[in-house]
Amino acid sequence: MKTIVRNISLYTFSLFLLPQIIPGVNIEGGFPTLLIGGIALALMFLVIKPILNIITLPVNIITMGLFSIFTNAFILYLLTIFISGVTIHPFTYPRTEIFGAIIPKIDFNMFFSYIYTAFVLSFIDSFFSWLTK
């Protein structure tokens, strides 16, 4: 029970951080939508992700685990279908310069916006899971 509550709170906080980091993620409805989205995301990662990992095991072995980002993106896609307040749109990062290195303007279409959002969500979740253990 303790781990389920911890996972729900981690995913709720991760959903709270995503719109601040990624301009293409919108969460409308305030805290109730965040909480319902966190519960749904925790349940999907608890139930659907192991099934998808078993199905995609050969591809995951060949790509040394990189294909798991696609399963996370699929779970995010299911979240946007089930929870109407959570949406992911195509977005653009403007051109920036960091410490003399120029990062060009990057346009993300719908597919890559889900992939990038899944990557950032898994990074946030891994970081806070590590922090709480």
C-alpha positions in Angstrom: 0.0 0.0 0.0 2.9 2.3 0.8 4.5 1.9 -2.5 1.2 2.5 -4.4 0.7 5.8 -2.6 4.3 6.7 -3.2 4.0 5.9 -6.9 0.7 7.9 -7.2 2.3 10.9 -5.5 5.5 10.6 -7.7 3.5 10.5 -10.9 1.2 13.3 -9.8 4.2 15.5 -9.1 5.8 14.4 -12.4 2.6 15.4 -14.2 2.8 18.8 -12.4 6.3 19.4 -13.6 5.8 18.3 -17.2 4.0 21.5 -18.4 6.7 23.7 -16.7 9.5 21.8 -18.6 7.8 21.0 -22.0 5.7 23.7 -23.8 3.6 21.1 -25.6 2.1 19.5 -22.5 -1.1 21.0 -21.1 -3.0 20.0 -18.0 -6.3 21.6 -17.5 -8.6 21.2 -14.5 -6.1 21.9 -11.7 -5.3 19.5 -8.9 -8.2 17.0 -9.4 -7.0 16.4 -13.0 -3.4 16.0 -11.7 -4.5 13.5 -9.0 -6.7 11.5 -11.4 -3.9 11.6 -14.0 -1.4 10.4 -11.4 -3.6 7.6 -10.3 -4.3 6.5 -13.9 -0.6 6.8 -14.8 0.5 4.7 -11.7 -2.1 2.0 -12.6 -1.1 2.0 -16.2 2.6 1.6 -15.3 1.6 -1.1 -12.8 -0.6 -3.1 -15.1 0.1 -2.3 -18.8 3.8 -1.6 -18.8 4.8 -5.2 -17.7 2.6 -6.7 -20.4 4.1 -4.4 -23.0 7.6 -5.2 -21.8 7.0 -8.9 -22.2 5.6 -8.4 -25.7 8.5 -6.2 -26.8 11.2 -8.1 -25.0 13.1 -9.2 -28.2 13.2 -5.7 -29.5 14.2 -4.4 -26.1 17.0 -6.8 -26.0 18.2 -5.9 -29.5 18.1 -2.1 -28.7 19.5 -2.6 -25.2 16.5 -1.2 -23.5 16.0 1.9 -25.6 12.7 0.7 -27.0 11.2 1.1 -23.5 10.8 4.8 -24.3 8.3 3.8 -27.0 6.3 1.8 -24.5 6.3 4.8 -22.1 5.1 7.0 -25.0 2.3 4.6 -25.7 1.3 4.7 -22.1 1.3 8.5 -22.2 -0.9 8.3 -25.4 -3.3 6.1 -23.5 -3.3 8.6 -20.6 -4.2 11.5 -23.0 -7.1 9.3 -24.3 -8.5 8.4 -20.9 -7.9 11.7 -19.1 -9.4 14.5 -21.2 -7.6 17.3 -19.2 -4.1 16.0 -20.1 -3.1 16.9 -23.7 0.2 16.7 -25.6 0.6 18.9 -28.7 3.4 19.4 -31.2 5.8 22.2 -30.1 8.9 24.0 -31.0 12.0 24.8 -28.9 13.5 28.2 -30.0 17.1 28.6 -31.0 19.3 29.1 -27.9 23.0 29.5 -27.1 24.4 27.8 -24.0 28.0 28.4 -23.0 28.9 29.3 -26.6 27.3 26.2 -28.1 24.4 27.1 -30.4 21.4 24.8 -30.2 19.2 25.2 -33.3 15.5 25.6 -33.4 13.9 22.1 -32.9 10.4 21.3 -34.2 8.7 18.3 -32.6 5.8 16.7 -34.4 3.1 14.7 -32.6 5.1 11.5 -32.5 8.3 13.0 -31.3 6.5 15.1 -28.8 5.1 11.9 -27.2 8.6 10.3 -27.3 10.3 13.4 -25.8 7.6 13.7 -23.1 8.0 10.1 -22.2 11.7 10.5 -22.0 11.4 13.5 -19.7 8.7 11.8 -17.6 10.8 8.7 -17.1 13.8 10.9 -16.2 11.7 12.8 -13.6 10.3 9.6 -12.2 13.7 7.9 -12.0 15.2 10.9 -10.3 12.5 11.2 -7.6 12.3 7.5 -7.1 16.1 7.5 -6.5 15.7 10.5 -4.2 13.0 8.9 -2.0 14.8 5.6 -1.6 
